[in-house]
Amino acid sequence: MVDQETVPGLPATGWAVLGLLSHGRELSGYDVKKWADRSLGLFYWSPSFSQVYSELKRLESSGYATSRLVAPETGSRDKRVYRITGEGLAAVRTWARTAPLDPPVLKHGPMLRLWLGHLLEPERMREILAAHREYAEGMRRRAEADVADAGADEAWAYPRLTLAWAERYYAAERDLADAMLADIEKLEGDK
C-alpha cells in the first residue's frame, strides 16, 4: 500500500490524468484529453494536449502507468495507449483520500466587470451579463448531454455525479445572470 509519505508531489494535472486512467481502460493521450474535456473541464479545468502527454510520460516513468504501441485500425501510425498500474491505482487512491482539499478559487470575469460598472454604460453591462447568461446556458446543456452520454457504465457513476453537479452549477450561473440583469434594471430605474 502506498502511503502519503511515498506518494510523489505530482501536480494536480498528474493526479487528474491518473484519475482518468483509474477507470480501467487503456487510453491514448487523445482519449485522455477528450475525456478530460467532457468531464474535468466542466468543474475543474481541462489540461492541454501538451500537459496530457507530459503527465502521461511522468506517470509512466514513476511506475504509475504503463504504455504500449497499438497498430491502427486505419491510417499509418501506431498509437501509444496507457494503462494505470497497481501502484498507480494505490497512489491515486491515497491521494484522493488524504491530500488536503484546495478551496475553490473564484475568478469571475463578468462580476469583475460589474464591480467596475461605474465605469461602463448600463447597456454594456447588460451585454456582458447577457453574454454570460448565454455561456452558462450553453455549458449547462453541454453538461446535461454529457450526463446522458455517460450512460449506465458503473465506472462512470461518480463522474456522472460531477457532471450532474456541473449541470446544476451552470443553471445557477444562468439564473444569477438573470437576477443581476434585473438588479441593473432596478438600479437604473431608481436613478
C-alpha positions in Angstrom: 0.0 0.0 0.0 1.3 3.4 -0.9 1.3 5.9 2.0 1.2 9.7 1.8 4.9 9.8 2.6 5.8 7.9 -0.6 3.3 9.5 -3.0 5.4 11.9 -5.1 4.3 15.5 -5.4 2.6 15.2 -8.7 0.9 18.4 -9.9 -2.9 18.4 -10.0 -2.8 17.7 -13.7 -0.9 14.5 -13.0 -3.4 13.3 -10.4 -6.3 14.2 -12.8 -4.7 12.2 -15.7 -4.0 9.3 -13.4 -7.6 9.5 -12.2 -8.8 9.3 -15.8 -6.7 6.1 -16.2 -8.1 4.7 -12.9 -11.4 3.8 -14.7 -9.5 0.7 -16.0 -9.4 1.4 -19.7 -6.4 1.8 -22.0 -6.4 5.3 -23.2 -4.3 7.2 -25.7 -3.3 10.8 -25.0 -6.0 11.9 -27.3 -8.6 9.8 -25.4 -7.4 11.3 -22.1 -7.8 14.8 -23.5 -11.2 14.0 -24.8 -12.4 12.5 -21.5 -10.9 15.5 -19.6 -12.8 17.9 -21.9 -16.1 16.0 -21.3 -15.8 15.7 -17.6 -13.0 17.6 -15.8 -13.5 20.7 -17.9 -16.9 21.2 -16.6 -15.9 21.6 -12.9 -12.1 21.9 -12.6 -10.2 22.6 -15.9 -9.2 20.6 -18.9 -5.4 20.2 -19.5 -3.9 21.0 -22.8 -2.6 18.2 -25.1 0.9 19.1 -24.2 0.1 18.8 -20.4 -1.6 15.4 -21.0 1.3 14.0 -22.9 3.8 15.4 -20.3 1.9 13.9 -17.5 1.5 10.5 -19.2 5.3 10.4 -19.6 5.8 11.4 -15.9 3.3 8.8 -14.8 5.0 6.1 -16.8 8.4 7.0 -15.6 7.2 6.9 -12.0 5.7 3.4 -12.5 2.1 4.6 -12.1 1.2 3.8 -15.7 2.4 1.6 -18.5 2.1 2.1 -22.2 2.3 0.1 -25.4 2.1 0.8 -29.1 -1.1 -0.4 -30.9 -1.4 -0.8 -34.6 -4.0 1.5 -36.1 -7.3 0.2 -37.4 -7.0 2.8 -40.1 -4.2 5.2 -41.0 -0.5 4.5 -40.9 0.8 5.4 -37.5 0.8 3.3 -34.4 -0.7 4.9 -31.3 0.5 4.7 -27.8 -2.1 3.7 -25.2 -1.7 3.9 -21.4 -3.0 1.9 -18.5 -2.8 2.5 -14.8 -0.6 0.1 -12.8 -1.5 -1.3 -9.4 1.0 1.1 -7.8 -0.6 4.0 -9.7 -4.1 3.0 -8.6 -2.9 2.8 -4.9 -1.2 6.2 -5.3 -4.2 8.0 -6.7 -6.5 6.3 -4.2 -4.2 7.5 -1.4 -4.0 11.0 -2.9 -7.8 11.2 -3.2 -8.3 10.0 0.4 -5.6 12.1 2.1 -4.5 15.1 0.1 -5.7 18.4 1.6 -8.6 19.9 -0.3 -7.9 23.2 -2.1 -10.8 25.6 -1.6 -12.4 26.6 -4.9 -10.9 29.8 -6.3 -13.5 32.1 -8.0 -12.2 34.2 -10.9 -15.4 35.6 -12.3 -14.8 37.9 -15.2 -18.4 39.1 -15.6 -18.5 40.0 -11.9 -15.2 41.9 -12.1 -16.8 44.0 -14.9 -20.0 44.5 -12.9 -17.8 45.6 -10.0 -16.4 48.2 -12.3 -19.8 49.1 -13.6 -19.5 52.7 -12.5 -17.0 53.0 -15.4 -19.3 51.4 -18.0 -22.6 52.3 -19.6 -25.6 50.3 -18.3 -26.2 48.9 -21.8 -22.6 47.5 -21.9 -23.2 45.8 -18.5 -26.4 44.3 -19.8 -24.5 43.0 -22.9 -21.8 41.4 -20.7 -24.4 39.7 -18.4 -26.4 38.5 -21.3 -23.3 37.0 -22.9 -22.5 35.3 -19.6 -26.1 34.0 -19.3 -25.8 32.6 -22.8 -22.4 31.0 -22.0 -23.8 29.5 -18.7 -26.8 28.0 -20.5 -24.6 26.5 -23.2 -22.4 24.9 -20.6 -25.5 23.6 -18.7 -26.7 22.0 -21.9 -23.3 20.5 -22.6 -23.2 19.0 -19.0 -26.7 17.7 -19.5 -25.7 16.0 -22.7 -22.5 14.6 -21.1 -24.6 13.1 -18.2 -26.7 11.4 -20.8 -23.7 10.2 -22.8 -22.1 8.8 -19.6 -24.9 6.2 -19.7 -25.1 3.5 -17.1 -21.5 2.5 -17.1 -20.7 1.7 -13.5 -17.1 3.0 -13.9 -18.7 6.4 -14.5 -21.1 6.5 -11.5 -19.1 9.2 -9.7 -18.0 11.1 -12.7 -21.7 11.2 -13.7 -22.5 12.8 -10.3 -19.9 15.5 -11.0 -21.4 16.1 -14.4 -24.9 16.5 -12.8 -23.3 18.9 -10.3 -21.9 20.9 -13.3 -25.3 21.0 -14.9 -26.8 22.4 -11.6 -23.9 24.9 -11.3 -24.3 26.3 -14.7 -28.1 26.5 -14.3 -27.4 28.6 -11.1 -24.9 30.8 -13.1 -27.6 31.4 -15.7 -30.2 32.2 -13.1 -27.7 34.6 -11.3 -27.1 36.4 -14.6 -30.9 36.8 -15.0 -31.1 38.2 -11.4 -28.2 40.6 -12.0 -29.8 41.8 -15.2 -33.0 42.5 -13.1 -30.9 44.3 -10.5 -29.3 46.5 -13.1 -32.8 47.4 -14.4 -33.9 48.3 -10.8 -30.7 50.3 -10.2 -31.2 52.3 -13.4 -34.9 52.8 -12.6 -34.1 54.1 -9.1 -31.8 56.9 -10.6 
